Amino acid sequence: MLGFALAFHFMQPAPPGSLTLATGDPEGAYHAYALRYRDLMARHGIDLVLRPTAGTMENLDLLRKGEVSVAFVQGGTTNPVGEAGLESLASLFLEPIWVVTRGEEPPERLAGLRGRRVATGESGSGTHAIAETFLHDNGLDGTGVTRVDLGGREAVNALRAGEVDAAFFVTAPTSPLLRELMDTAGFQLLPFTRQRAYAGRYPYLAPVTLGEGALDLARNIPPRDIPMVAARAMLVAREDLHPALVTLLLQVAGEAGAPKGVFGTAGVDAPPPVRGLTPSREAKRYFTQGPSILQRYLPFWAATLIDQLKIMLLPLVTLLLPLTKIGPPIYVWRTRFKIYRWYRILHAIDQVHKRGLSPTTLESDIERVRALEKELTDIHVPLSYMTEFYDLHIHIAYVLRCLQEMADATENGAGHKQNEERA
């Protein structure tokens, strides 16, 4: 009992039946992607509740407060000092970073934006965090550029109106806002000619190339290959998320796939080393070894239940080991006990009548032995005990014959006495 008590103490509780995921703008790529997660999680019996937000920074804030358990997070937006209580689960897909400029020719590098007005995204957004990092690394701190906290539609309108000279966007190539700018003359994409330097400095970035004509083949937009960088969209969770749900989320992420576009598909992969985030141990195990055998072949609830109970196997095996030694002798004793019980009854009847102690019960004892013989015909005995079983049959027949002879002798004796009395 002590072993079972200790095992129960260390056994993990069952995973909850629902989970809250912070997504992003209801009309954005994150939320559309989350809808696929919700459908796939429902197949495994888990209710995935979607929490629309303003973007990555709000997602991180909700994670820190514990209002959600998991969220989509844009790489490069976490606190480099450390995100206590949060873990990265996976790298999901790439989000290109676009810097759109006014004019016929874009600057060769970000440093060429010095002295200009730049829309760096809404304050607190993932785009804003990326833009500030890039401007800082290119020596554009303080008065290097005039920062304007605009993003999305407002940034596009400001560019078209000439209120800003450049704008940062972190979005998919299929974004209507991006297409609107690329379809308008006088706007160009700034090339990241040092893309490998950016990717080497920041593990959450990857070098990509926007091929000539990738956005519009008919009008050949862009007119040449443009080197770019893309941030990795990550799945981030609180460290207290149940391990079984971590594995299930990663399975679902693999099933959902990644958005396809002009940069191809970046599949779900192990979480990159990001400052401030610790990769989940359960996620690292998953990407190294894959899902467990139970999770591959059993429904989620069944695999989880067996995984919970496996810790109880140790005390159970400890208990069964002595039983495997005691069991066979007990089985032998029980089988022989039945045979010996019949022998005891048979022996008692035989001894009574051999001594002539109870001639009045002869008929009833004969019936009793016959009943015992009939009882044996309905009994199944293992083959290893057939010798004793058939010996018992022989002895019953022998005692029954002796009793029957006694009965016949008694009846004949009574008949002779009656004939003498008549004579």
N, C-alpha and C positions, 0 to 999 in steps of 0.2 A: 504493500500500500504506500510505503514511503517513496518508492521509486515512481509510482504513478503520480503521486502528489508533486514531486520535483519536476517530472516531465510536463505536467499540466501547467506548472508555474512558468516554464520557459516556452510553452507553446504560444505561437502568435495568434491574435484574435482573427476572426474571419474578416475579409476585406469588405468595406461598405458597398452597398448596392447602387450608390450614385456618386458622381464626381463632377466638380465644377471646373470648366475650362474658360479662361479669359481669352478672347479672340482678337477683336479689333473693330474697325469700322464695319457696320453691318453690310456695306456695299463693297468692302475691300476683299483682297485675296485671302487674308487670314481667316475671315469669317466663312467664306465660301469653302475653304479647305476644312474648317472645323465641322461643317455640315456632314462631310463624308465620314469624319471620325465618329460623329454621333450615330450615324446609321450602322457603322461597323461595330461599335461598342454595344449597341442594342442587341445585336445578334448573339452576343456573349452574356446577355442578361444584365448589363450595366447601363444605368441611365446617365448619359453624359449631358449635363446642363451647360448651355453656352451662355457666356456673359459678354455681350458686346461692350467694347470700350473705345476710347479715343486713340488707342495705339499702344506701342510697346511700353512706354514709360508708365502709363496707367496700369498696364498688366503687371509690371514689376511691383508697383505700389500695392496692388491687390494681393500679390503673393506675399509680400512682406507683412501685410496686416493679417494674413490668414483667411481672407475672404474668398479666395479661390485656392485650389490645390495644384493646378497646373496651368500653364499659359504658353502662348506663342511669343517669342521674344526675338527681336532683331539683334544680331551680333554687334558688339561694340557699344551697347547701351547700358551695360551693367556697371555697378560701382567698382572701379578697379581696386579699391581698398579692401573690398570683401562684401559678399552678400550672405550674411549669417542666416542659416536655416534654409538656404536654397541650393538646389543641385541641377546641373544640366543633364538632360536625358539623351538627347540626340541632335544631330545636325540634319535638318529636314530638306531644305532646298536653298537656292541662291536668289538673292534679291539684288539686281543691278543698281549701282549708284550712278545716277545721271546728273551731269552738270550742264545745263542748257544756257547758252550765252546769246546775247544780241549781237548782230553784226555779220558780215560776210565771212570773216575768218575768226575762229576762236583762238584764245591764247594757247600757246604750246603747253603750258603748265598752269597749275593753280596759282603759282606766284604771279602770273600775269594778270590776276584779278586785283592786284594792289591798287587802292584808290577808288575802286568801283563799289557800287551798291549791290549787295548779294542777299537774296532771300535764302535763309538758312533753315526754313521749316518752322513750324509752330513751336513755341517754347515748351519744353518738356516732351517733345516727340522724339522718336528714334532718328528721324532725319536730322533734327537739330543737333543731336549728340554726335552723329557722324560728321556733319558739316563743321562743327566746332573743333573736332579732333583733327580733321584734314587741314583746316585753316591754321591751326596752331602749329602743326608740323611743318607747314610751308612758310613760317615766319610772318603770318598775317594776324598776329594778336593785336589787341587794342585798336589803334586807329589804322591798321593795315588796310582794312576794308570797312565799309559801312554795313553793319549787319541789320537785316530787316527780318523780323520774326513772322514770316509768312510761309505757308505751305499749301499744297493742293491747289484747288481752284483759285484761291486768292493769289498765290504765287504766279500762276499762269496769267491771270488778269493783269498783275503788276508788270510782268514781262512785256505783255502786249501793249500796255499803256506807256512803257518806257520809264516806269517808276523804279525799276531795278534793272541792273545790267546782266545779272546771272542768277540762277536759282538751282538749288539742290533738290533732287527728288530720289526717293528710294521706292521703286515701284516696278511692276512687271512690264515687259515690252508691249503688252496688249492694252496698257492703260489708255483710256480715251483722252485724258489730259495730255499725256505724252504725245500721242498721235496728233492731237490738235496743234501742238507746237511744231512737230516735225513736218506737218503739212503746210505750214506757213513759212513763206520766204523770210529770210532775215534772221533765222535762229539756227544755231549750230550746236553740236555736241563737243564738249571739251574732252580731248583724248587723255587718258591716263597712261602716258608713255612710260612712266616708271611703275607700272602695275606690279611687277615682281617685287619691287622694293616695299610697296605698301603691303603686299601679301606676306612678305617675310617679316615685316614689323608687327603685323596684327594677324594672329592665327584665325580670326573669325572672318577674314577676307580671302577671296580667291580671285586670281586673274582670269578674265574672260575677254572674248573678242566679239564685237558686233560686226558681223561680216557685211561686205558691200552688198547693198540691195536687200538686206535682211528685213527691214521694216516695210519696204515697198519696192518690189521688183520692177514694176512698170515705170516708176519715176526714179529708180535707182537711189533709194534713200536707205542708208547713207551712201554717198558717192564713193566711199573708200572704206577699207577695214579700219575700225576704231578700237584701240585697246581700252579696256575698262576694268573696273574691279566690282566685285559683288559681295555683299554681306551674307553671311549664313543665317538663315532663319532657324532658330533653335526651339526645342521643346524643353521648358524649364519647369521644375516642380519643387514643392516644399519637401524638405528632407524627411518629414514624417509620413509621406505618402506610402501606403501599403506596398511592399515589394511585389506582391502578385499583380497589383494594378500597374506598376511600372512596366513589368514584362508585357502585360496585355496592351498597354498603350504603344509600346514599341512594335508589337506584332501588328496592331491596327495601323500604325504609321507606315509599316512596310506594305500592307495590303492597299492602303489608300494611294500609295505612290507619291510622286512629286509632280508639280505643275510642269508641263512641257512648254517650251518656247524656243526663241531663236538661239538660246544658249544651250539647248539640249536639256536633258534631265539630270539633275544631281540627286541621286538616290539617298535614302535615309542612311545615315552613317553614325559612327561613334561620335560623341560630343567632342568638339575641338577644345584644346586647352585655352580657356578664356579667363583673363584676369578677373578675380572676384567671384568666380563660380567653381565649385568643386564638382567634377564628373561623378555621377551616381555610381556606386560600386555595383549595384544590381544591373545598371545599364552596361557597364564595362563587361560584366560577366556575360550578359546577353549577346553583345556584339562579338565576344571571343568564342563562346560555346554555343550560341543559339538558344532557342527555347528548350526547356527540359522535355524528356520523353513523354511525361504526363501531359504537358501542355500541347504537344504535337498531336496526340491521338485521342485526348479526352476533352469533353466540354470544359469550359473555364471553371464552373462550379465544382465539377468532379475532381479536376486536377488540384484545385485549391484545397478541397476537403482532404484528399489523400496526403497532400503536402503538409497540412496541419497535423494530421494524425501520425505521420511517420516518426515523430519524436517519441510517440508512445510505444513504438516497436521495441525499444531497448528494454524497458521494464517487462514488456510482454514476453520477449524472448527469454529474459532472465527467469521469468515465472514458468515458461513452458519447458525449459531444459530439464529441471528435475522431474517434471511430469512425464517426460518421454521415458525416463528410467523407471518411474513408479507405475506408469500405465500398463505395460505388458504383464508384470506380476499380478496386478489387480484383475486384469482381464482373465488370466489363467485361473486365479482363485474363484472368480465369479462363475466361470464355466464349470469348474470341477465341483463347486458348491452345489450347483443344481443336480449334478449326477450323484453326489454323495447324499443329498437330501432324499432322493428316490431310494438309494440303497438303504438308508436308515429306516425308511418306512417298510421296505421289503424285508429287511433283517428282523425287525420287531415282530412282524406277522409270522414269519417263518419260525422264530424261536418260541412264540406262544404255543403254536400247534404241535411242534415237535415234542414239547414237554407235556402236551395234553392238558394244558392249564385252562383252556376255554373252548371246549367242544361246542358250546351253544352259539358261538359267534362264527362258526366255520363258514356258513353260507354268506354272511355279510363280508367276511374277509376275502372270500373268493371274488365277490363283486368288486371289492376295493382294489384287488390286484388287477382285475380285468380293466377297471377304470384307469389304473396307473399305466397299463399297457397301451390303452387307447390314447392317453395323454401324450405318450412318447411319440406316437405317429405324427403329432402336430408340432413337434419340437425340431428346430433346425440347429444343428451343432456343427462347428467348424470341422473341416476334414482332419485336422491334427488331433481331434479328440474322438474320432470314430471308433477307435479300439475300445475305449471305455464305454462308449454309447452302445455298441453292439454286444459287448459283454453284459451290459445291464439288460438288454433284450433277452439274451440267453438265460440269465438268472431269473428274470421275471417268469419266463416260460417254465423254467424248472420248478420254481416255488408254486406256480399255478397248477402244474401237474401233480405235485405232491399233495396240495390241498384238495385237489379234485379226487385223488386216490383215497384220501382220508374220508372225504364226504361219501364216496361210493362204499367204502368199508363200513362206515357207520350206518348207511342205509341198508346194506345187506345184513348186517348184524341185527338190526331192528326187525327185519323181515323174518329171519330165522326164529327169533324169539316169539313173534306172534304165531308162527306155525306150530311151535312147541306147545304154546298155551291152548291152541285150538285142539291139538291132539290129546 
